[in-house]
Amino acid sequence: MDLKGIYTADTRRYDDSQALYNRCGKSGILLPKVSLGFWHNFGGNDSYERSRKITHFAFDHGINHFDLANNYGPPYGSAEETMGSLIKDDFRPYRDELFISTKAGYDMWEGPYGNWGSRKYLTASLDQSLKRMNLEYVDLFYSHRYDPDTPLEETLQAMADIVKQGKALYLGLSRWPLEALKFADKYLRERDVPLLIYQGRLNLLDRSPKEEGILDYCAEHGIGFISFSPLAQGLLTDRYLNGIPSDSRMAKEHFLKSKDLTPELLKKLKAWNEQAGKRNETLAEMALSWILSQKGVTSVLVGASSTEQLEKNMKCVHAEPFSSEM
Ligand SMILES: NC(=O)c1ccc[n+]([C@@H]2O[C@H](COP(=O)([O-])OP(=O)(O)OC[C@H]3O[C@@H](n4cnc5c(N)ncnc54)[C@H](OP(=O)(O)O)[C@@H]3O)[C@@H](O)[C@H]2O)c1
């Protein structure tokens, strides 16, 4: 930023393009191998200046994909408001270089129409998201979770219509089971709005999308895959190897709980950390490089509470693939 507080992006931000991007399935879109998520650290209760610094750092290093959801905060909606301020303050001139996603699927407002997968909810939610983010369209709109009660045709047709109305350019699914993913893939393909990407939790500690066949399905059908919580919310870093820092996510005891850090888990993390040291890498770097080496993976969607964390995590794009039997 210059002395007047005006942000100008680093002119070298695409110098490392060859290493930085992966094609997203069989599509025209390249996504950064490391993307940035706004679930934590970008809400109304967080420092705007810190959120701004992290986002500038990301974009200055070629990370142009920012992932949001209607309910990210806290309070709900406030991470999107942060993005709206960033667009207004800094990123308007760079809008066409950004790939911004949002989602709807979890509880967002009171009453029967503020949750799950109805046409009513998805349409209203995206309209609200666009307002909060100061955007005319998002690049990617996700169904945030599978709804067992709403007919899949209703959810998917609403999503296809959202693209046809120009409110989103591409569609994605998050946390849908394999059979529903297959149905959605066929349904949307037949309506000429093919699924761009699937978002699921894949990391060294949770390999379910691989075990359940979701990764293989995506790879075989030209759908990209982006891994959320690739560091298991910070467990797969050096953050908790010597106790629980007071400024950490685990110290908040909400989404990541101290009871989950069992002696067995800590032993495993320490062994991986040692292995990473032998590779001249941090545990985070090694954990991310494992994900990126899995067939069909497009990107790891990290969170960060500082630019230093993001800087460390970005190194994984140059790391040797790590193959883990543990
Ligand atoms: N689709 C879904 O249902 C879903 C669910 C969850 C997340 N997501 C998406 O995935 C994104 C990432 O999720 P996540 O935040 O759980 O990801 P994560 O990358 O697994 O965890 C991020 C946290 O790990 C710690 N960390 C990161 N890098 C570090 C490093 N180098 N050294 C030490 N600590 C480090 C930080 O914790 P501290 O804050 O303690 O510093 C950071 O906030 C979200 O923002 C969201 O966009 C989607």
The ligand as an SDF file (V2000), in Angstrom:
LIG
                    3D

 48 52  0  0  0  0  0  0  0  0999 V2000
  -17.3640  -26.5910    2.6680 N   0  0  0  0  0  0  0  0  0  0  0  0
  -17.3210  -26.6600    3.9790 C   0  0  0  0  0  0  0  0  0  0  0  0
  -18.2170  -27.1900    4.6270 O   0  0  0  0  0  0  0  0  0  0  0  0
  -16.1450  -26.0560    4.6870 C   0  0  0  0  0  0  0  0  0  0  0  0
  -15.8840  -26.3780    6.0340 C   0  0  0  0  0  0  0  0  0  0  0  0
  -14.7570  -25.8190    6.6240 C   0  0  0  0  0  0  0  0  0  0  0  0
  -13.9260  -24.9680    5.9030 C   0  0  0  0  0  0  0  0  0  0  0  0
  -14.2320  -24.6450    4.6070 N   0  0  0  0  0  0  0  0  0  0  0  0
  -13.3740  -23.7390    3.8100 C   0  0  0  0  0  0  0  0  0  0  0  0
  -12.0150  -24.1110    3.9770 O   0  0  0  0  0  0  0  0  0  0  0  0
  -11.2720  -22.9800    4.4310 C   0  0  0  0  0  0  0  0  0  0  0  0
  -10.1140  -23.3970    5.2810 C   0  0  0  0  0  0  0  0  0  0  0  0
  -10.5710  -24.0830    6.4440 O   0  0  0  0  0  0  0  0  0  0  0  0
   -9.7010  -24.0530    7.7550 P   0  0  0  0  0  0  0  0  0  0  0  0
   -9.5360  -22.6430    8.1950 O   0  0  0  0  0  0  0  0  0  0  0  0
  -10.2570  -25.0590    8.6840 O   0  0  0  0  0  0  0  0  0  0  0  0
   -8.2870  -24.5470    7.1270 O   0  0  0  0  0  0  0  0  0  0  0  0
   -6.9260  -25.0820    7.6850 P   0  0  0  0  0  0  0  0  0  0  0  0
   -5.9150  -24.5590    6.7160 O   0  0  0  0  0  0  0  0  0  0  0  0
   -7.0080  -26.5380    7.9240 O   0  0  0  0  0  0  0  0  0  0  0  0
   -6.7360  -24.3660    9.1120 O   0  0  0  0  0  0  0  0  0  0  0  0
   -6.4330  -23.0010    9.1740 C   0  0  0  0  0  0  0  0  0  0  0  0
   -5.9000  -22.6570   10.5540 C   0  0  0  0  0  0  0  0  0  0  0  0
   -4.7060  -23.3710   10.8110 O   0  0  0  0  0  0  0  0  0  0  0  0
   -3.7360  -22.5450   11.4160 C   0  0  0  0  0  0  0  0  0  0  0  0
   -2.6010  -22.4210   10.4840 N   0  0  0  0  0  0  0  0  0  0  0  0
   -2.6340  -22.2870    9.1330 C   0  0  0  0  0  0  0  0  0  0  0  0
   -1.3990  -22.2720    8.6210 N   0  0  0  0  0  0  0  0  0  0  0  0
   -0.5540  -22.4100    9.6550 C   0  0  0  0  0  0  0  0  0  0  0  0
    0.8500  -22.4870    9.7480 C   0  0  0  0  0  0  0  0  0  0  0  0
    1.6320  -22.4220    8.6800 N   0  0  0  0  0  0  0  0  0  0  0  0
    1.4050  -22.6320   10.9810 N   0  0  0  0  0  0  0  0  0  0  0  0
    0.6270  -22.6970   12.1050 C   0  0  0  0  0  0  0  0  0  0  0  0
   -0.7260  -22.6470   12.0710 N   0  0  0  0  0  0  0  0  0  0  0  0
   -1.3070  -22.5060   10.8590 C   0  0  0  0  0  0  0  0  0  0  0  0
   -4.4290  -21.2130   11.6780 C   0  0  0  0  0  0  0  0  0  0  0  0
   -5.0320  -21.3120   12.9620 O   0  0  0  0  0  0  0  0  0  0  0  0
   -5.0120  -20.1520   14.0390 P   0  0  0  0  0  0  0  0  0  0  0  0
   -6.2300  -19.3540   13.7020 O   0  0  0  0  0  0  0  0  0  0  0  0
   -5.0820  -20.8780   15.3270 O   0  0  0  0  0  0  0  0  0  0  0  0
   -3.7380  -19.3710   13.8620 O   0  0  0  0  0  0  0  0  0  0  0  0
   -5.4920  -21.1910   10.6200 C   0  0  0  0  0  0  0  0  0  0  0  0
   -6.5860  -20.3610   10.9500 O   0  0  0  0  0  0  0  0  0  0  0  0
  -12.3110  -22.1290    5.1640 C   0  0  0  0  0  0  0  0  0  0  0  0
  -11.9040  -20.7880    5.3160 O   0  0  0  0  0  0  0  0  0  0  0  0
  -13.4860  -22.2770    4.2430 C   0  0  0  0  0  0  0  0  0  0  0  0
  -13.3240  -21.4250    3.1300 O   0  0  0  0  0  0  0  0  0  0  0  0
  -15.3170  -25.1810    3.9970 C   0  0  0  0  0  0  0  0  0  0  0  0
  1  2  1  0
  2  3  2  0
  2  4  1  0
  4  5  1  0
  4 48  2  0
  5  6  2  0
  6  7  1  0
  7  8  2  0
  8  9  1  0
  8 48  1  0
  9 10  1  0
  9 46  1  0
 10 11  1  0
 11 12  1  0
 11 44  1  0
 12 13  1  0
 13 14  1  0
 14 15  2  0
 14 16  1  0
 14 17  1  0
 17 18  1  0
 18 19  2  0
 18 20  1  0
 18 21  1  0
 21 22  1  0
 22 23  1  0
 23 24  1  0
 23 42  1  0
 24 25  1  0
 25 26  1  0
 25 36  1  0
 26 27  1  0
 26 35  1  0
 27 28  2  0
 28 29  1  0
 29 30  1  0
 29 35  2  0
 30 31  1  0
 30 32  2  0
 32 33  1  0
 33 34  2  0
 34 35  1  0
 36 37  1  0
 36 42  1  0
 37 38  1  0
 38 39  2  0
 38 40  1  0
 38 41  1  0
 42 43  1  0
 44 45  1  0
 44 46  1  0
 46 47  1  0
M  CHG  2   8   1  16  -1
M  END
$$$$
